[in-house]
Amino acid sequence: MPLIFNKLLQLFKLDSHTFHTLVLRGWSLVAGASTIIMIPTCLTASEQGYYYAFASLLALQIFFELGFNQVIMQLVSHEAAFVQFNKDGKIVGEFEHVNRLEGLVGMLRRWYAYAAIAFFISATFAGWIFFDFYQQGLHISQWIYAWFVVVGLTSVNLYLSPRLAIIEGTGSIGDVARLRLIQSMAGYGLLWVILLNGFGLWAIIAVPFASAVGTYIWLNFNAAWIRFAKVNSTFSWRYDILPLQWRIALSWVSGYIVFQLFTPMVFSIHGAVDAGRLGLAISIFSAITGLGMSWVYAMAPRFTMLIAKKEHIQLNHLFKISAIQSSTVAGMLSLVFISVIYFLKILNIDLVNRIVGINVLCWLALNATINTVIFACATYMRAHREEPLLIPSVVGAFLTLLAILITKHDMRLMMMTTALLQLFIGLPWCIYLLKNYIKRHV
């Protein structure tokens, strides 16, 4: 069996890290597909709208994390290229790199403690005000307690997230992917139990609960050294992190506008029912994009290490293969999904009415495929510890926000406009920047 397994990995050009990441994303797609059926079945149309509006507002954690995890992985990968980790978890290697790595970890513990507290306070009251103002079919008693709990769990996950980014930065992408696979299985299992037993919106807490508990236990057994890393002055936030972080932070905040603003906007204009239909579709294509990105994401620490060692020919070759694989998978899965929905609509399956129409799905599919290409290019360029997509991201967010405000009363026109913006502005701009990076190493 191990021999057959290894041959399969070679056939599909997968290493163990890519394989485990792919399994995680594949499971997420399967679990998401199952949940797609269960949510419309077990929740009312209004509850479905609240469910996906909750998810979009919880993404506000981007404003508190500010792209730090992306920076962490790159910084750790750069230092990890010159150190090793013993079986007992101790770091060995050149004193300078060991000291810098420990200093970074110590600083992160404090940063994320403050960020998690700030997020909990801000998100709790922001959601309370938003959903109370735009009452869409549910009494406050039907959603307020679930909102408080899910914000609390999301805050815990925000606090723990840099520790997983540190582990990924050391090259252990596969280990973290296995952890997230187990968490996801437990989380979705709990979600299904809650839905089937009629607890409604309480299903929203299942996945973050499993994530928080699983991460805490796993870190205690596998990365206890992170808790005891000493804070020192070898790593300066101002000089080592801020120059890159503020650029990535603006890009990620811009990304919130591009990807997460649609559902709350539709919720406030069209109501909870239409918000639920759009939110369901967006969640599907997010899962497809995530699955497609498995090849590139698994190679991200490797990109940084190759850059640190100036092995540029291998770097460009590795990126080309992984980027083609990622974009091809995302495009094919998008096409398959639309085809399935199309035939279900022909068969007049009532459940399909809980998702947006084919026209909207086509534009979402185009957007998802383009975003996979852009995300792949961004991963390669950011591995250089630079953020070249700052201006494109800000410009794209501004144009997207403008398009949303102009077309907010027509959902199909809104999705079409944003997809065309990505196709004719976002994608060409990104490819132009990518070519300049590749020219450096030719």
C-alpha positions as a Python dict, from the first residue, in 0.01 Angstrom:
ca = {
    (1, 'M'): (0, 0, 0),
    (2, 'P'): (276, 255, 82),
    (3, 'L'): (436, 177, -257),
    (4, 'I'): (107, 229, -442),
    (5, 'F'): (46, 548, -243),
    (6, 'N'): (390, 686, -335),
    (7, 'K'): (335, 605, -702),
    (8, 'L'): (6, 793, -698),
    (9, 'L'): (178, 1095, -545),
    (10, 'Q'): (442, 1085, -819),
    (11, 'L'): (180, 1044, -1091),
    (12, 'F'): (-4, 1360, -984),
    (13, 'K'): (318, 1547, -893),
    (14, 'L'): (224, 1570, -526),
    (15, 'D'): (452, 1576, -225),
    (16, 'S'): (319, 1485, 120),
    (17, 'H'): (248, 1847, 216),
    (18, 'T'): (54, 1912, -104),
    (19, 'F'): (-132, 1584, -63),
    (20, 'H'): (-246, 1658, 293),
    (21, 'T'): (-341, 2013, 197),
    (22, 'L'): (-536, 1876, -100),
    (23, 'V'): (-714, 1621, 119),
    (24, 'L'): (-811, 1900, 359),
    (25, 'R'): (-945, 2121, 81),
    (26, 'G'): (-1117, 1825, -81),
    (27, 'W'): (-1286, 1733, 245),
    (28, 'S'): (-1390, 2096, 292),
    (29, 'L'): (-1551, 2087, -51),
    (30, 'V'): (-1736, 1761, 22),
    (31, 'A'): (-1841, 1878, 369),
    (32, 'G'): (-1946, 2212, 225),
    (33, 'A'): (-2151, 2038, -41),
    (34, 'S'): (-2327, 1831, 225),
    (35, 'T'): (-2387, 2142, 432),
    (36, 'I'): (-2530, 2317, 126),
    (37, 'I'): (-2806, 2057, 125),
    (38, 'M'): (-2859, 2057, 500),
    (39, 'I'): (-2872, 2433, 559),
    (40, 'P'): (-3164, 2498, 320),
    (41, 'T'): (-3332, 2182, 453),
    (42, 'C'): (-3289, 2249, 826),
    (43, 'L'): (-3299, 2630, 835),
    (44, 'T'): (-3571, 2865, 724),
    (45, 'A'): (-3493, 3103, 437),
    (46, 'S'): (-3444, 3388, 688),
    (47, 'E'): (-3217, 3181, 913),
    (48, 'Q'): (-3005, 3091, 608),
    (49, 'G'): (-2960, 3461, 538),
    (50, 'Y'): (-2852, 3529, 896),
    (51, 'Y'): (-2617, 3230, 885),
    (52, 'Y'): (-2419, 3362, 587),
    (53, 'A'): (-2439, 3724, 704),
    (54, 'F'): (-2285, 3609, 1034),
    (55, 'A'): (-2000, 3447, 840),
    (56, 'S'): (-1934, 3764, 637),
    (57, 'L'): (-1927, 3989, 944),
    (58, 'L'): (-1697, 3748, 1129),
    (59, 'A'): (-1449, 3802, 846),
    (60, 'L'): (-1401, 4148, 999),
    (61, 'Q'): (-1121, 3983, 1197),
    (62, 'I'): (-909, 4077, 895),
    (63, 'F'): (-908, 4432, 1034),
    (64, 'F'): (-746, 4303, 1355),
    (65, 'E'): (-517, 4037, 1215),
    (66, 'L'): (-409, 4283, 941),
    (67, 'G'): (-233, 4027, 727),
    (68, 'F'): (8, 3939, 1006),
    (69, 'N'): (-21, 3562, 952),
    (70, 'Q'): (97, 3602, 593),
    (71, 'V'): (399, 3797, 715),
    (72, 'I'): (464, 3544, 992),
    (73, 'M'): (488, 3252, 751),
    (74, 'Q'): (737, 3439, 533),
    (75, 'L'): (954, 3562, 823),
    (76, 'V'): (959, 3221, 991),
    (77, 'S'): (1037, 3047, 661),
    (78, 'H'): (1331, 3282, 608),
    (79, 'E'): (1480, 3204, 951),
    (80, 'A'): (1383, 2834, 941),
    (81, 'A'): (1598, 2789, 630),
    (82, 'F'): (1902, 2816, 862),
    (83, 'V'): (1784, 2621, 1170),
    (84, 'Q'): (1658, 2275, 1257),
    (85, 'F'): (1404, 2139, 1504),
    (86, 'N'): (1490, 1842, 1724),
    (87, 'K'): (1236, 1572, 1808),
    (88, 'D'): (1180, 1740, 2145),
    (89, 'G'): (1092, 2064, 1968),
    (90, 'K'): (1409, 2255, 2054),
    (91, 'I'): (1559, 2485, 1793),
    (92, 'V'): (1922, 2431, 1695),
    (93, 'G'): (2134, 2624, 1450),
    (94, 'E'): (2312, 2955, 1418),
    (95, 'F'): (2257, 3167, 1729),
    (96, 'E'): (2149, 3471, 1529),
    (97, 'H'): (1867, 3290, 1349),
    (98, 'V'): (1756, 3094, 1659),
    (99, 'N'): (1743, 3414, 1861),
    (100, 'R'): (1550, 3603, 1595),
    (101, 'L'): (1298, 3321, 1557),
    (102, 'E'): (1233, 3307, 1932),
    (103, 'G'): (1207, 3685, 1948),
    (104, 'L'): (946, 3684, 1673),
    (105, 'V'): (738, 3417, 1846),
    (106, 'G'): (747, 3598, 2180),
    (107, 'M'): (635, 3922, 2022),
    (108, 'L'): (347, 3751, 1842),
    (109, 'R'): (198, 3615, 2164),
    (110, 'R'): (147, 3965, 2298),
    (111, 'W'): (26, 4116, 1969),
    (112, 'Y'): (-247, 3860, 1916),
    (113, 'A'): (-367, 3871, 2275),
    (114, 'Y'): (-450, 4240, 2229),
    (115, 'A'): (-593, 4180, 1879),
    (116, 'A'): (-825, 3903, 2001),
    (117, 'I'): (-964, 4115, 2284),
    (118, 'A'): (-1017, 4413, 2054),
    (119, 'F'): (-1193, 4195, 1798),
    (120, 'F'): (-1428, 4042, 2055),
    (121, 'I'): (-1540, 4380, 2187),
    (122, 'S'): (-1574, 4545, 1846),
    (123, 'A'): (-1739, 4256, 1658),
    (124, 'T'): (-1986, 4183, 1937),
    (125, 'F'): (-2130, 4532, 1934),
    (126, 'A'): (-2097, 4588, 1557),
    (127, 'G'): (-2299, 4273, 1484),
    (128, 'W'): (-2552, 4354, 1752),
    (129, 'I'): (-2614, 4700, 1603),
    (130, 'F'): (-2622, 4577, 1240),
    (131, 'F'): (-2864, 4288, 1287),
    (132, 'D'): (-3085, 4479, 1528),
    (133, 'F'): (-3114, 4769, 1281),
    (134, 'Y'): (-3181, 4548, 975),
    (135, 'Q'): (-3433, 4310, 1129),
    (136, 'Q'): (-3507, 4055, 858),
    (137, 'G'): (-3760, 3803, 983),
    (138, 'L'): (-3602, 3690, 1312),
    (139, 'H'): (-3657, 3820, 1661),
    (140, 'I'): (-3343, 3931, 1846),
    (141, 'S'): (-3377, 3640, 2089),
    (142, 'Q'): (-3337, 3398, 1795),
    (143, 'W'): (-2988, 3514, 1701),
    (144, 'I'): (-2823, 3731, 1969),
    (145, 'Y'): (-2689, 3453, 2194),
    (146, 'A'): (-2549, 3253, 1904),
    (147, 'W'): (-2379, 3571, 1782),
    (148, 'F'): (-2211, 3634, 2119),
    (149, 'V'): (-2079, 3278, 2139),
    (150, 'V'): (-1949, 3259, 1782),
    (151, 'V'): (-1768, 3593, 1821),
    (152, 'G'): (-1603, 3460, 2137),
    (153, 'L'): (-1488, 3141, 1965),
    (154, 'T'): (-1362, 3336, 1663),
    (155, 'S'): (-1160, 3555, 1900),
    (156, 'V'): (-995, 3246, 2051),
    (157, 'N'): (-907, 3119, 1704),
    (158, 'L'): (-766, 3461, 1615),
    (159, 'Y'): (-542, 3443, 1923),
    (160, 'L'): (-416, 3093, 1834),
    (161, 'S'): (-383, 3145, 1456),
    (162, 'P'): (-26, 3286, 1451),
    (163, 'R'): (102, 2973, 1622),
    (164, 'L'): (-20, 2760, 1336),
    (165, 'A'): (130, 3010, 1089),
    (166, 'I'): (462, 2966, 1271),
    (167, 'I'): (444, 2589, 1236),
    (168, 'E'): (357, 2624, 866),
    (169, 'G'): (647, 2863, 820),
    (170, 'T'): (888, 2595, 943),
    (171, 'G'): (774, 2382, 649),
    (172, 'S'): (525, 2161, 834),
    (173, 'I'): (235, 2245, 605),
    (174, 'G'): (124, 1883, 600),
    (175, 'D'): (111, 1855, 980),
    (176, 'V'): (-109, 2162, 1011),
    (177, 'A'): (-325, 2040, 721),
    (178, 'R'): (-383, 1710, 905),
    (179, 'L'): (-482, 1902, 1218),
    (180, 'R'): (-724, 2119, 1022),
    (181, 'L'): (-868, 1811, 853),
    (182, 'I'): (-951, 1655, 1191),
    (183, 'Q'): (-1089, 1986, 1317),
    (184, 'S'): (-1301, 2025, 1007),
    (185, 'M'): (-1443, 1674, 1033),
    (186, 'A'): (-1530, 1727, 1398),
    (187, 'G'): (-1669, 2074, 1331),
    (188, 'Y'): (-1889, 1975, 1039),
    (189, 'G'): (-2003, 1664, 1224),
    (190, 'L'): (-2113, 1882, 1514),
    (191, 'L'): (-2273, 2129, 1273),
    (192, 'W'): (-2481, 1854, 1113),
    (193, 'V'): (-2591, 1725, 1454),
    (194, 'I'): (-2702, 2074, 1558),
    (195, 'L'): (-2891, 2127, 1232),
    (196, 'L'): (-3064, 1789, 1241),
    (197, 'N'): (-3177, 1846, 1599),
    (198, 'G'): (-3340, 2175, 1512),
    (199, 'F'): (-3114, 2419, 1698),
    (200, 'G'): (-3112, 2661, 1404),
    (201, 'L'): (-2848, 2935, 1405),
    (202, 'W'): (-2652, 2764, 1683),
    (203, 'A'): (-2500, 2560, 1399),
    (204, 'I'): (-2275, 2860, 1326),
    (205, 'I'): (-2066, 2789, 1639),
    (206, 'A'): (-1978, 2428, 1548),
    (207, 'V'): (-1676, 2475, 1319),
    (208, 'P'): (-1506, 2755, 1522),
    (209, 'F'): (-1564, 2552, 1843),
    (210, 'A'): (-1391, 2245, 1699),
    (211, 'S'): (-1113, 2465, 1562),
    (212, 'A'): (-1046, 2637, 1896),
    (213, 'V'): (-1044, 2317, 2102),
    (214, 'G'): (-844, 2117, 1847),
    (215, 'T'): (-579, 2388, 1797),
    (216, 'Y'): (-528, 2437, 2171),
    (217, 'I'): (-481, 2065, 2240),
    (218, 'W'): (-259, 2005, 1936),
    (219, 'L'): (-28, 2296, 2012),
    (220, 'N'): (21, 2178, 2370),
    (221, 'F'): (141, 1838, 2246),
    (222, 'N'): (329, 1938, 1931),
    (223, 'A'): (453, 2296, 1967),
    (224, 'A'): (490, 2370, 2336),
    (225, 'W'): (812, 2556, 2258),
    (226, 'I'): (603, 2842, 2119),
    (227, 'R'): (461, 2914, 2465),
    (228, 'F'): (807, 2936, 2620),
    (229, 'A'): (988, 3134, 2350),
    (230, 'K'): (1149, 3433, 2515),
    (231, 'V'): (1064, 3787, 2419),
    (232, 'N'): (1379, 3968, 2312),
    (233, 'S'): (1475, 4274, 2115),
    (234, 'T'): (1631, 4094, 1818),
    (235, 'F'): (1312, 4129, 1616),
    (236, 'S'): (1182, 4480, 1566),
    (237, 'W'): (817, 4516, 1469),
    (238, 'R'): (888, 4863, 1331),
    (239, 'Y'): (1181, 4764, 1108),
    (240, 'D'): (1133, 4391, 1039),
    (241, 'I'): (755, 4361, 1014),
    (242, 'L'): (580, 4693, 961),
    (243, 'P'): (734, 4770, 616),
    (244, 'L'): (570, 4455, 475),
    (245, 'Q'): (273, 4419, 708),
    (246, 'W'): (106, 4752, 640),
    (247, 'R'): (107, 4677, 268),
    (248, 'I'): (-39, 4330, 314),
    (249, 'A'): (-285, 4470, 570),
    (250, 'L'): (-423, 4718, 318),
    (251, 'S'): (-441, 4442, 56),
    (252, 'W'): (-634, 4214, 294),
    (253, 'V'): (-870, 4490, 404),
    (254, 'S'): (-928, 4559, 36),
    (255, 'G'): (-994, 4188, -7),
    (256, 'Y'): (-1272, 4206, 251),
    (257, 'I'): (-1449, 4463, 35),
    (258, 'V'): (-1398, 4251, -276),
    (259, 'F'): (-1512, 3917, -128),
    (260, 'Q'): (-1710, 3965, 194),
    (261, 'L'): (-1917, 4280, 151),
    (262, 'F'): (-2171, 4132, -91),
    (263, 'T'): (-2374, 3927, 159),
    (264, 'P'): (-2421, 4203, 422),
    (265, 'M'): (-2508, 4449, 144),
    (266, 'V'): (-2769, 4214, -5),
    (267, 'F'): (-2895, 4143, 348),
    (268, 'S'): (-2957, 4512, 410),
    (269, 'I'): (-3109, 4588, 65),
    (270, 'H'): (-3283, 4270, -51),
    (271, 'G'): (-3344, 4091, 279),
    (272, 'A'): (-3228, 3775, 454),
    (273, 'V'): (-3366, 3534, 193),
    (274, 'D'): (-3166, 3673, -101),
    (275, 'A'): (-2862, 3717, 122),
    (276, 'G'): (-2883, 3348, 209),
    (277, 'R'): (-2905, 3248, -158),
    (278, 'L'): (-2602, 3458, -250),
    (279, 'G'): (-2408, 3362, 63),
    (280, 'L'): (-2456, 2994, -16),
    (281, 'A'): (-2317, 3042, -368),
    (282, 'I'): (-2020, 3249, -250),
    (283, 'S'): (-1931, 2987, 11),
    (284, 'I'): (-1926, 2718, -261),
    (285, 'F'): (-1691, 2911, -486),
    (286, 'S'): (-1471, 3004, -190),
    (287, 'A'): (-1432, 2632, -120),
    (288, 'I'): (-1350, 2568, -488),
    (289, 'T'): (-1088, 2844, -486),
    (290, 'G'): (-944, 2703, -163),
    (291, 'L'): (-919, 2354, -311),
    (292, 'G'): (-757, 2487, -625),
    (293, 'M'): (-501, 2683, -424),
    (294, 'S'): (-381, 2365, -248),
    (295, 'W'): (-85, 2321, -481),
    (296, 'V'): (41, 2678, -448),
    (297, 'Y'): (-37, 2712, -78),
    (298, 'A'): (154, 2394, 10),
    (299, 'M'): (459, 2530, -175),
    (300, 'A'): (455, 2877, -11),
    (301, 'P'): (719, 2805, 258),
    (302, 'R'): (929, 2631, -7),
    (303, 'F'): (914, 2944, -225),
    (304, 'T'): (1053, 3155, 59),
    (305, 'M'): (1330, 2907, 140),
    (306, 'L'): (1438, 2888, -225),
    (307, 'I'): (1450, 3267, -243),
    (308, 'A'): (1659, 3283, 77),
    (309, 'K'): (1903, 3033, -78),
    (310, 'K'): (1893, 3211, -419),
    (311, 'E'): (1782, 2895, -602),
    (312, 'H'): (1577, 3092, -852),
    (313, 'I'): (1556, 2843, -1139),
    (314, 'Q'): (1398, 2581, -914),
    (315, 'L'): (1173, 2850, -765),
    (316, 'N'): (1028, 2956, -1100),
    (317, 'H'): (982, 2598, -1217),
    (318, 'L'): (802, 2501, -896),
    (319, 'F'): (575, 2805, -916),
    (320, 'K'): (483, 2748, -1282),
    (321, 'I'): (374, 2388, -1219),
    (322, 'S'): (177, 2462, -902),
    (323, 'A'): (6, 2772, -1049),
    (324, 'I'): (-113, 2581, -1358),
    (325, 'Q'): (-244, 2297, -1142),
    (326, 'S'): (-428, 2536, -910),
    (327, 'S'): (-600, 2744, -1178),
    (328, 'T'): (-696, 2438, -1386),
    (329, 'V'): (-860, 2264, -1091),
    (330, 'A'): (-1052, 2577, -988),
    (331, 'G'): (-1182, 2633, -1341),
    (332, 'M'): (-1290, 2272, -1392),
    (333, 'L'): (-1463, 2245, -1053),
    (334, 'S'): (-1651, 2571, -1117),
    (335, 'L'): (-1775, 2435, -1450),
    (336, 'V'): (-1884, 2106, -1291),
    (337, 'F'): (-2073, 2284, -1014),
    (338, 'I'): (-2264, 2510, -1254),
    (339, 'S'): (-2352, 2209, -1471),
    (340, 'V'): (-2493, 2021, -1171),
    (341, 'I'): (-2704, 2318, -1063),
    (342, 'Y'): (-2827, 2367, -1420),
    (343, 'F'): (-2955, 2010, -1448),
    (344, 'L'): (-3111, 2022, -1102),
    (345, 'K'): (-3301, 2332, -1208),
    (346, 'I'): (-3420, 2153, -1523),
    (347, 'L'): (-3550, 1875, -1299),
    (348, 'N'): (-3736, 2137, -1091),
    (349, 'I'): (-3570, 2030, -766),
    (350, 'D'): (-3718, 2271, -513),
    (351, 'L'): (-3403, 2282, -298),
    (352, 'V'): (-3209, 2451, -581),
    (353, 'N'): (-3427, 2760, -539),
    (354, 'R'): (-3231, 2835, -221),
    (355, 'I'): (-2928, 2934, -432),
    (356, 'V'): (-2891, 3218, -685),
    (357, 'G'): (-2967, 3172, -1054),
    (358, 'I'): (-2737, 3034, -1323),
    (359, 'N'): (-2650, 3383, -1458),
    (360, 'V'): (-2516, 3492, -1119),
    (361, 'L'): (-2337, 3159, -1071),
    (362, 'C'): (-2154, 3199, -1403),
    (363, 'W'): (-2016, 3536, -1303),
    (364, 'L'): (-1916, 3399, -961),
    (365, 'A'): (-1740, 3107, -1133),
    (366, 'L'): (-1543, 3342, -1356),
    (367, 'N'): (-1448, 3548, -1053),
    (368, 'A'): (-1337, 3239, -859),
    (369, 'T'): (-1113, 3116, -1142),
    (370, 'I'): (-953, 3457, -1191),
    (371, 'N'): (-897, 3493, -817),
    (372, 'T'): (-717, 3159, -807),
    (373, 'V'): (-469, 3285, -1066),
    (374, 'I'): (-426, 3614, -878),
    (375, 'F'): (-383, 3439, -542),
    (376, 'A'): (-118, 3210, -692),
    (377, 'C'): (77, 3504, -835),
    (378, 'A'): (42, 3693, -506),
    (379, 'T'): (184, 3397, -311),
    (380, 'Y'): (490, 3387, -535),
    (381, 'M'): (554, 3761, -516),
    (382, 'R'): (493, 3785, -140),
    (383, 'A'): (744, 3506, -85),
    (384, 'H'): (1003, 3776, -169),
    (385, 'R'): (892, 3953, 152),
    (386, 'E'): (734, 4228, -56),
    (387, 'E'): (378, 4338, -124),
    (388, 'P'): (352, 4450, -487),
    (389, 'L'): (-27, 4412, -493),
    (390, 'L'): (-93, 4700, -255),
    (391, 'I'): (-194, 4955, -519),
    (392, 'P'): (-389, 4703, -736),
    (393, 'S'): (-574, 4580, -425),
    (394, 'V'): (-669, 4928, -306),
    (395, 'V'): (-774, 5036, -656),
    (396, 'G'): (-969, 4713, -701),
    (397, 'A'): (-1143, 4756, -366),
    (398, 'F'): (-1239, 5115, -450),
    (399, 'L'): (-1378, 5017, -792),
    (400, 'T'): (-1559, 4716, -643),
    (401, 'L'): (-1713, 4924, -366),
    (402, 'L'): (-1824, 5180, -624),
    (403, 'A'): (-1972, 4905, -841),
    (404, 'I'): (-2157, 4754, -543),
    (405, 'L'): (-2309, 5089, -449),
    (406, 'I'): (-2418, 5159, -808),
    (407, 'T'): (-2558, 4811, -880),
    (408, 'K'): (-2681, 4715, -530),
    (409, 'H'): (-3043, 4684, -642),
    (410, 'D'): (-2959, 4428, -914),
    (411, 'M'): (-2769, 4124, -784),
    (412, 'R'): (-2685, 3985, -1129),
    (413, 'L'): (-2547, 4318, -1248),
    (414, 'M'): (-2347, 4348, -926),
    (415, 'M'): (-2174, 4010, -977),
    (416, 'M'): (-2117, 4075, -1349),
    (417, 'T'): (-1955, 4413, -1287),
    (418, 'T'): (-1720, 4286, -1017),
    (419, 'A'): (-1615, 3984, -1227),
    (420, 'L'): (-1539, 4205, -1528),
    (421, 'L'): (-1334, 4439, -1308),
    (422, 'Q'): (-1119, 4143, -1205),
    (423, 'L'): (-1093, 4015, -1563),
    (424, 'F'): (-993, 4341, -1733),
    (425, 'I'): (-811, 4524, -1452),
    (426, 'G'): (-713, 4297, -1164),
    (427, 'L'): (-577, 4001, -1362),
    (428, 'P'): (-374, 4190, -1628),
    (429, 'W'): (-223, 4414, -1359),
    (430, 'C'): (-123, 4114, -1150),
    (431, 'I'): (35, 3930, -1444),
    (432, 'Y'): (230, 4241, -1541),
    (433, 'L'): (378, 4261, -1191),
    (434, 'L'): (451, 3887, -1190),
    (435, 'K'): (654, 3913, -1514),
    (436, 'N'): (875, 4177, -1352),
    (437, 'Y'): (949, 3941, -1064),
    (438, 'I'): (1030, 3650, -1291),
    (439, 'K'): (1266, 3869, -1498),
    (440, 'R'): (1474, 3921, -1184),
    (441, 'H'): (1569, 3553, -1181),
    (442, 'V'): (1616, 3481, -1551),
}
